[in-house]
């Protein structure tokens, strides 16, 4: 297991090379390199510390002005390596958002090293739109996302454009690039 600093560096490199570099999220570029982008790493492996970590980060995001922390990536290095375990935990985090009264305030986006879209061939390039170096949950301020979407032409077309970009590169090239991030 890497130290937190290395996991954060790998995550930021993934953001730079994949998310922004391939324009998978057209809203990410302004935050790249900004202190408003929080990357928090959790090395714990047990359920209670994982839940406490998520609750602390949800509290931090909602109690901190957007000018200080615009968005948070929660990176898990000691747990959730199994994709099904990750999906179960993601459902639990969604329930924590609901129980915390943050529905409509915080939205989740999910990323995992073994991300697989249901119904897609296992070797489909499209999976790389949600593959990250570590199991990651992105906490997004919904009001910030709504403002970004309002100023963006054809936000509904983003997934199709992403698939076209990834298909053009091909799964083999994407896998090589993705593996290079963790070196």
PLY file of the C-alpha trace (Angstrom):
ply
format ascii 1.0
element vertex 183
property float x
property float y
property float z
element edge 182
property int vertex1
property int vertex2
end_header
0.00 0.00 0.00
1.45 3.38 -0.93
1.65 6.28 1.42
-1.06 8.94 1.25
1.19 11.42 -0.52
1.96 9.03 -3.36
-1.73 8.10 -3.74
-2.62 11.78 -3.90
0.08 12.40 -6.53
-1.19 9.49 -8.63
-4.74 10.76 -8.34
-3.73 14.27 -9.39
-1.76 12.83 -12.32
-4.85 10.86 -13.37
-6.91 14.05 -13.20
-4.36 15.87 -15.34
-3.78 13.16 -17.95
-7.18 11.47 -18.19
-9.94 13.63 -16.81
-8.59 16.95 -18.13
-6.11 15.69 -20.73
-8.75 13.69 -22.58
-11.45 16.26 -21.74
-13.61 13.62 -20.05
-14.92 16.27 -17.69
-14.97 19.70 -19.30
-15.55 21.30 -15.88
-12.41 19.96 -14.17
-9.71 22.05 -15.85
-10.21 25.28 -13.84
-9.75 23.34 -10.59
-6.68 21.39 -11.67
-3.80 22.61 -9.53
-6.11 24.77 -7.44
-6.22 24.51 -3.67
-10.01 24.46 -4.05
-9.68 20.85 -5.23
-9.34 18.64 -2.17
-7.88 15.17 -2.48
-8.31 13.32 0.81
-6.74 9.88 1.22
-8.03 7.21 3.60
-5.66 4.32 4.34
-8.07 2.50 6.69
-9.48 -0.90 5.84
-12.32 -1.23 8.37
-15.93 -0.13 7.97
-16.17 2.26 10.92
-13.09 4.35 10.03
-14.20 4.43 6.36
-17.61 5.73 7.36
-16.10 8.27 9.77
-13.76 9.47 6.99
-16.69 10.00 4.60
-18.77 11.79 7.23
-15.85 14.07 8.12
-15.33 14.94 4.45
-19.05 15.54 3.88
-19.06 17.86 6.88
-15.92 19.63 5.67
-17.38 20.21 2.21
-20.69 21.58 3.45
-19.15 23.73 6.19
-16.36 25.20 4.05
-16.99 27.95 1.49
-16.67 26.98 -2.16
-13.85 29.52 -2.44
-11.80 27.31 -0.07
-12.96 23.82 -1.06
-14.91 23.58 -4.27
-14.96 19.80 -4.55
-13.43 16.75 -2.86
-12.05 13.47 -4.08
-12.05 10.74 -1.44
-9.34 8.21 -2.26
-9.31 4.80 -0.55
-5.96 2.98 -0.52
-6.55 0.41 2.23
-9.99 -0.88 1.27
-12.54 -1.32 -1.51
-10.15 -2.91 -4.03
-12.91 -5.34 -5.00
-15.29 -3.53 -7.36
-18.42 -5.14 -5.88
-17.33 -4.14 -2.36
-16.75 -0.63 -3.66
-20.22 -0.47 -5.23
-21.80 -1.63 -1.96
-19.86 1.05 -0.08
-20.88 3.67 -2.66
-24.52 2.78 -1.97
-23.80 3.21 1.74
-22.22 6.62 1.10
-25.28 7.66 -0.90
-27.37 6.69 2.13
-25.05 8.78 4.36
-25.61 11.76 2.05
-29.35 11.26 2.43
-29.21 10.78 6.23
-27.02 13.87 6.56
-29.64 15.99 4.80
-27.28 16.67 1.90
-29.44 15.31 -0.92
-29.62 18.08 -3.50
-26.50 19.68 -2.01
-23.83 17.02 -2.60
-23.71 14.65 -5.55
-21.46 11.60 -5.86
-19.38 10.47 -8.80
-17.65 7.10 -8.71
-14.28 5.93 -9.96
-12.43 2.64 -9.46
-9.40 0.88 -10.97
-11.65 -1.97 -12.15
-14.67 0.11 -13.16
-17.03 -1.84 -15.42
-20.20 -0.44 -16.92
-22.95 -3.01 -16.77
-23.77 -4.43 -20.19
-20.50 -3.29 -21.79
-17.91 -5.81 -23.04
-15.17 -6.35 -20.47
-12.51 -4.90 -22.80
-14.54 -1.81 -23.83
-12.59 1.44 -23.85
-15.60 3.21 -22.29
-14.74 1.80 -18.84
-11.74 4.15 -18.71
-14.04 7.14 -18.30
-14.52 5.96 -14.71
-11.25 4.21 -14.00
-8.96 5.83 -11.46
-5.72 4.72 -9.81
-7.54 4.07 -6.50
-11.14 3.53 -5.43
-12.41 7.10 -5.39
-15.63 8.89 -4.57
-16.00 12.43 -5.82
-18.09 14.76 -3.64
-19.52 17.43 -5.92
-21.39 20.54 -4.85
-24.65 20.37 -6.79
-25.03 24.15 -7.07
-21.55 24.41 -8.56
-22.35 21.62 -11.03
-25.63 23.28 -12.00
-23.83 26.56 -12.75
-21.25 24.73 -14.88
-23.91 22.81 -16.78
-25.94 25.97 -17.45
-22.98 27.52 -19.27
-22.00 24.40 -21.21
-23.43 23.62 -24.66
-25.01 20.14 -24.87
-24.07 18.64 -21.48
-26.18 15.57 -22.33
-23.71 14.78 -25.12
-20.71 14.50 -22.78
-20.96 10.71 -22.29
-21.20 10.07 -26.04
-18.22 12.36 -26.73
-16.24 10.59 -24.02
-16.97 7.18 -25.49
-15.93 8.40 -28.96
-12.68 9.84 -27.54
-11.89 6.65 -25.64
-12.82 4.36 -28.54
-10.56 6.37 -30.87
-7.61 5.76 -28.54
-8.52 2.13 -27.94
-8.43 0.02 -24.79
-4.80 -1.08 -25.28
-3.49 2.50 -25.47
-5.68 3.60 -22.59
-4.51 0.69 -20.42
-0.87 1.61 -21.08
-1.50 5.24 -20.18
-3.50 4.27 -17.11
-0.79 1.92 -15.83
1.86 4.62 -16.34
0.02 6.85 -13.87
0.75 4.46 -11.00
4.48 4.24 -11.65
0 1
1 2
2 3
3 4
4 5
5 6
6 7
7 8
8 9
9 10
10 11
11 12
12 13
13 14
14 15
15 16
16 17
17 18
18 19
19 20
20 21
21 22
22 23
23 24
24 25
25 26
26 27
27 28
28 29
29 30
30 31
31 32
32 33
33 34
34 35
35 36
36 37
37 38
38 39
39 40
40 41
41 42
42 43
43 44
44 45
45 46
46 47
47 48
48 49
49 50
50 51
51 52
52 53
53 54
54 55
55 56
56 57
57 58
58 59
59 60
60 61
61 62
62 63
63 64
64 65
65 66
66 67
67 68
68 69
69 70
70 71
71 72
72 73
73 74
74 75
75 76
76 77
77 78
78 79
79 80
80 81
81 82
82 83
83 84
84 85
85 86
86 87
87 88
88 89
89 90
90 91
91 92
92 93
93 94
94 95
95 96
96 97
97 98
98 99
99 100
100 101
101 102
102 103
103 104
104 105
105 106
106 107
107 108
108 109
109 110
110 111
111 112
112 113
113 114
114 115
115 116
116 117
117 118
118 119
119 120
120 121
121 122
122 123
123 124
124 125
125 126
126 127
127 128
128 129
129 130
130 131
131 132
132 133
133 134
134 135
135 136
136 137
137 138
138 139
139 140
140 141
141 142
142 143
143 144
144 145
145 146
146 147
147 148
148 149
149 150
150 151
151 152
152 153
153 154
154 155
155 156
156 157
157 158
158 159
159 160
160 161
161 162
162 163
163 164
164 165
165 166
166 167
167 168
168 169
169 170
170 171
171 172
172 173
173 174
174 175
175 176
176 177
177 178
178 179
179 180
180 181
181 182
